[in-house]
Amino acid sequence: QIERELFQELGEVGETSEKEMLDASVGQIANLVVVAMKNFCSSEAILNRACLVLHNLSLNEDYHSVLLWTPNCYQMLEWCIGNYPHDHVLQQSAGGTIQRLNETL
């Protein structure tokens, strides 16, 4: 029982530190993702994953302003939607991100 409680406490500490690390790095992560999208704009697989990363970040409303202020983020999401109409995962993730960001504006 004591071990279980200790592991639960350690798990909570680990989760907190992961969130703190993400909070501190979200701007850099978003920027690197958008730069990768621009540099590999002909790679559907990379754009698909990049849109998923941005989608996951957009699930946290606290990160919306970071995404909106990330240079070319919104434009790259729109570009992906327009240029990869048959990639349904990309369409959903990019479209959902844009929708959430629009609700913040």
QUIDAVEN-V918429 format. One record per residue. OMEGA is omega in whole degrees, 0 to 359 (none if undefined). Layout:
OMEGA + OMEGA
//
This chain:
181 + 178 + 180 + 179 + 179 + 179 + 178 + 179 + 179 + 178 + 179 + 178 + 180 + 179 + 180 + 182 + 176 + 178 + 178 + 179 + 179 + 178 + 182 + 187 + 189 + 179 + 179 + 179 + 181 + 180 + 179 + 179 + 181 + 177 + 177 + 179 + 180 + 183 + 182 + 186 + 177 + 180 + 180 + 181 + 180 + 179 + 178 + 181 + 179 + 178 + 177 + 178 + 180 + 177 + 180 + 177 + 183 + 177 + 176 + 184 + 178 + 183 + 183 + 181 + 178 + 180 + 180 + 180 + 177 + 183 + 175 + 181 + 182 + 181 + 179 + 176 + 177 + 180 + 179 + 180 + 182 + 187 + 179 + 185 + 184 + 177 + 187 + 178 + 178 + 181 + 181 + 183 + 179 + 180 + 178 + 178 + 179 + 180 + 180 + 180 + 177 + 179 + 178 + 184 + none
//
